[in-house]
Structures are given as C-alpha cells and as structure tokens.
Amino acid sequence: MPLGGLGEVGRNMTLLEYEGKILIIDMGFRMPSEDMPGIDYIIPDISYLKGKEKNVLGVVFTHGHYDHIGAVPYFMNKLGNPPMFASKLTRGIILKRQDDFSNQPQLNISPIKNGSKIILGVFKIEFFRMNHNIPDNMGLFIETPVGNILHTSDFKFDASPVNDLPTDLQKLKSFGEKGVLLLMSDSTGAEEEGHSLSEKEIQINLEKIFSRTHGRIVAATFSSLINRVQQLITLSEKYGRKVAIEGFSMKNNVEICKNLGYIQTKPGTIISSKEMRNYSNSQITLLCTGAQGEGSAALMRIANKDHKYMQFKKGDTVIFSSSVIPGNERSVQILKDDILKQGVKVYHYKMMDIHAGGHAQQEELKELFRIIKPKFSMPIHGQYSMLVAHAELAKSMGIPEENIAVIENGQIICMSKEKLTIAKKRIPSNYIMVDGLGVGDVGEIVIRDRQMLARDGMFVIVAIIDKQTKQIKGSPDIISRGFVYLREAKPLLAETRKKVIEIVNKPTNQTQKTTVLTPTQTLTPKLLPLQKKKKKQEKKDELKEEIRNKISKFLFKKTQRRPIVLPVIIEV
C-alpha cells in the first residue's frame, strides 16, 4: 500500500501488510509545487495507521535523501516510536534532523550495512548495496510467507562511481536465483533512453571547468548529493582552492559526512564564508544550495545581492551541478538570467555533462529485469508517466500485462503466489501540508485563498454603522493590497464607497415579526438577551455577506479581477 511516491516525485512511503502486521518502507516528504504558496513541504497521510500503531513491526530506510526520510519527525510520536533500521549515513542524517524539532522521542534506530539481515515478524529482510548519488543506499530483499519481494530503492548501475562502490551485481543475481515474486523498482528514469552517465564522466567535465577558470567558482547542487560535494572539494584541493560552504542543509550534511568518514578533506581546506576575503579570486570555491531557484537559498541570496559575504562580479563562474526538478524550470531560468546579467559565466547540465542523475534509465532497467526475472512487477517512485513507461519496459522483457501493477497512492495490491490484483478499496493518501509549525491545518480552501490573494489581491472595506439608525456614518474606508493602487484608482474607489453606502442604507421593512412560542419554548428572562445577541450577530453576518457578494461582482465587472473582499462592520 503506497502512501506516497507513486504518481509524484518524492513523499516516498510504502506499507507491506500480512495478517494485520505492518512493515513500513521509508517516510519521506516532497517539495510543494508553485501553486501552493507558503507551504514548506508535503508529507504522507498516515490516517490508515491510526489504531494500528501496535501492529507496526518497524520502519526500514533505503537511503538518506529527504524524500525518503524527511517525514520522520512528524510520525514518530503518532506511531509510538517503532524500531527503525538504517545505514550509518542515513541514521546520522535522521538523528541530525531530529535536533531541529522539539518534543521528539529518543529514536530507536539500529544501524545496518550491506549484507545485514533482520527479522520483523513474518518479514525477513536483507539489506544490499545499490549505487545511487548518496552513499549507503540500500536495496531490500524481503522474504514473506507469500514469496520474495525485491525493493530496489533509488538506484543506477554505475560501473565507475566516484567515492562509492558500484552495485553488487553478483548479489542481485543470487536474489534472482532464489526467486523473486514481486520486483518493486525505481521508475524515475524510465522515460530516458540509454544508460545513465557515470560519475567518472562528471568528474572529468568538472575538472575541465576548474582547469580553465581563474576567478571564483560557485557550485550549486543538492545538499544531499554527497558524492558531488566530495568531487568539488577534491578538485578544489587539486587546483589550490579553499572551500566555503553556504546553506543550512548543506553545512549539516557535510558536518555529518566528515564525522562519519564519508567526506575527506585536507586540513585547512574548509573555511568560513567570512574568510573568503582573505584569499584571491582564483583560490575560492563556494559550495551552496539553491540550484532549484529556491527563494531563500544561498545562491538566490547572492544573485539578489542579499548575501553578507558574497556578491557576484565579472570573472566569477557558477556551476549548476544538478538537474531541474519538474515544476522548477521557470524559477531556475530566471535565476540563471539574473546571474548572467551580472557578467558571470554559467555552466549547467544541458551545456555539458556536469550532472548525472541517480536513477536507472531504460537500458539499466532492462538489465535488472534480465537479472531478477520476477513474476510480478510494480513500478515505484515517479510521476504516472514514468510508471507507465516502466510498465511498458516490463512487458517488453516478457512479463505478462496482468502481472504488472501500475497504481497510484492509496491503492492496494493484493498478492498471492499465483496472482496479483488491485483492490477496489482505497486507503487515505491525501496531501498533508506542513506550513511552519502547522501540520495538516492548511487545506484546499486555505491554498485557494492564498492563490486568489497572489493572483488578484485583497480589498478591505471598513464601514462604521450607527447602532440606533442602522445607517452608515461618514464614508467607508478602503484598504487595497495587491489589487489596485489607491491613488490611481480614485474613480473606482469613489464608486465602490457609493455602492457600499447604498447596500447598508437600503430601505428595510420595519415591521417586526412576532414569534409565537409554545409553553415548552418559552424563554426565561436570562435567555432573551442571548437570543437577541444571536439575532443581532446573524443580521451583521448577513450584511457582511451581502457587501462581499455585491462588491465582488461590481469589482469584477469593472476590472475583470476577483480580489478577496473582506467587509469589516463597526457599530457605534
């Protein structure tokens, strides 16, 4: 049962259930899309697990990318802090992230390594090394009473990785010989033809840039792309450069990796950003976050001249050593243009091979099918089109269509030794949005209001009404934010004020309705004021609603825009 990661990139979380006992694979988040203003990230919906906390046998993690571990702090208290199992680096990143959250339980994370075997109820799990773009990435070979499941994690087949070991193909072959009932395989690269690039090629191309650059180098990449960070540090040392690091998450990850031995540096290589002024331009490399055009990331702050210690100048070189996450294309393009306007040389992966994705492409996926020879195939990790492309590859490799399950989050696969079916029932898999300290308190209505505010702005009308006469006093005040500039819209505002006065001061039927109460409905003297107060508030709400509706229609007629109209009624 996938709670996330299918039909999307990120938010990976899957449940395996046998006779009520549940094994959880990964707990990740995903970044919000551009139409989700103010949202920090999105986590899975775990309401299916409510009341089943004691049935959760444990959580196994494949690797340390946040789309696989980022939701941990939000779930541990709710799930009763079940046992967790992760490789050394993944464990270190989870524990470091936990420090950023208050009121968290002491996590029970057992370290595992390549070849580790654990038993959780009926599930017997062996962890095995799969090459990705972060060290300590583990695939899962899971023995169940029904049959064996192989979960690839994110992976690629890189025969010559940098600062990492290649995938153990002999181990994969041994799993294939044992028999794999279900293959759950990474689909992120399934639409890409050929074979993914080797990190060795990336290293060669990055060195070309270092060898011919005499100014400062600013390299932006994912904070979790540890292998790339090591490559950039190694090249900086080779060409006599000091390395400063900017970006909270990148600093944290480098610190963790240095402590655990996953990043090696010579003494004195790493300096603070403040110390950059002590060296010549040719002696400086700045590693930073922000390759996706994030507004608060280090690269954007430098481009906007908001950084305390760094501003671009002619002769600088910027390397975008990452691909663009779908949905971020526009933000990244604007950022590149802003940097180029400042006389800076820019390199990105479409110009030369300076980034290799961490995901298997079509030829690697075919090779996996040849090695494993599964009976059933379930594409995982990716947009729906990626899952479909992966399913087509499975068919081309001889797996019958009825043995392939292309499903979305919340759907349930029922698997026996003989067949695989998709259940009609679904479990909750909604977006749970995280906004600051709020988790799940922002829903579709709030997002829609934010979209309207961003698109057409806000229009506040403050009307003062005489309690006795019920007529408006003076002229209504108007506050406009993101709709019109008040000084340039005087005729519109004058007409709007006139309209509000007409709505409030309209003739009313003064005849009061008499309410006949039965003996059982007779109100006590104490309840009469409450009833009057309630009726008064209802009339006030009705008036506000009338102003909102009529002024909204009026403004749309005049401007073809729909600002959020907020009437404020003050009685004096």
Buried (B, 14 or more C-beta within 10 A) or exposed (E): BBBBBBBBBBBBBBBBBBEEBBBBBBBBBBBBEEEBBBBBBBBBBBBBBEEBBEBBBBBBBBBBBBBBBBBBBBBBEEBEBBBBBBBBBBBBBBBBBBEEEEEBEEBEBEBBEBEBEBEBBBBBBBBBBBBBBBBBBBBBBBBBEBBBBBBBBBBBBBEEBBBBEBBBEEBBEEBBEEEBBBBBBBBBBBBBEEBBBBBBBBBEBBBEBBEEBEBBBBBBBBBBBBBBBBBBBBBBBEBEBBBBBBBEBBBBBBBBBEEBEBBEBEEEBBBEBEEBEEBEBBBBBBBBBBBBBBEEBBBBBBBEEEBEBBBBEEBBBBBBBBBBBEBBEEBBEEBBEBBEEBEBBBBBBEEEBBBBBBBBBBBBBBBBBEBBBBBBBBBBBBBBEBBBBBBBBBEEBEBEEEBBBBBEBBBBBEBEEEEBEEEEEBBBBBBBBBBEEEBBEBEEEBBEEBEBBEEBBBBBBBBBBEEEEEEBBEBBEBEBEBBBEEEEBEEBBEBBBEBBBEBBEEEEEEEEEEEEEEEEEEEEEEEEEEEEEEEEEEEBEEBBEBBBEBBBEBBEEBBEBBBBBBBBBEEE
